[in-house]
Amino acid sequence: MTRSLVEKQFGAHAAAYATSAVHARGASLPRMVEIVAPQRHWRALDIATGAGHVAAALAPHVASVVAGDLTEEMLREAGRLATERGLGNMTTARLAADALPFADASIDLVTCRIAAHHFPEPGRFVAEVARALVPGGIVALVDNLAPDAATLPTFPVAEREAAAIAYNDFERARDPSHVRALALGEWLGLVGRSGLAVRHVELIHKDMALGDWARRLGCDDAAIDGLQARLDGASPALSAFLAPRRADGDSHFRLTEAIIVAAKPA
C-alpha cells in the first residue's frame, strides 16, 4: 500500500469525514479522553487526525496539540475546525505515522483513532510513538479490530483466522487504501515489543449502516451490493463478529473498536 493511495482516497472524501458522526461523535472519542485524563501542561500529538476531531477534543485540556495527517485536504478540514472552535493551541502538520518529525522524548501524549488500519507498517508506527514520547508519556490508540480469541473465543483458531482475512477483505472492498485491521493480540504484542507498558484495554461495539459507511468513501450502488453479498455470504464466525441485521430500511453490521492506553516507562 502506497501513501499516495491513502492521500488520493481521503483527499477526495475529506469533507465527508468532517461531518461523519462515527468520527466526530463516536463513543470511543470521549471515552479515550476520559481514560487518558490529559493534563494542562502536556504537549499532545494526534496522528492521522483526519478532520481533526480528536485534536479538537484534546485542545481544551492540554498546553498544545498538533493535528498531524498525510493528506493536505484533511489538514485543511482540521484547521477549519480549530478556527471554528477558537482553538488557538491546535496546529496542523503534514506527517507520516512511521516517520514523525519530532525529537526523541518531546511529546507527552500521542493519540491515533480509527486510522492505524491504513498504516503499512504498524510496528514502525508504534516504535516511532515510543521514541517521541517523554518518559512517563502516554499513547492512546483506538482502531477497528480483526477477530481473534478476544472477540470470537468460542470458535476454533482456523475459523477465527479465516474470519479475520474475510473481514479485512470486506473493508478493502469498500476502501482500497485499507491495509489491515489487526487483532487485539497483535496490537498488544507490538506495544509490548516497543517497550511501552499497557495500562488499559477496552472494547467498544459500534453499529454501522452499510449505505452510509460505504458512500462515505464514494462507493456506488454496485459496490454496495457487493458488500451486501459479502455480509450475506459470511461464515458463521464472521457473522458472529459482524452481527449483520436489517434496521431502518438499511443493512447494519457491528464493528469492534479497541481502546489501548499505554505508557513509556519513567
Order of alpha helices (4+ residues) and beta strands (2+ residues): alpha-alpha-alpha-alpha-beta-alpha-beta-alpha-beta-beta-alpha-beta-alpha-alpha-beta-alpha-alpha-alpha-beta-beta
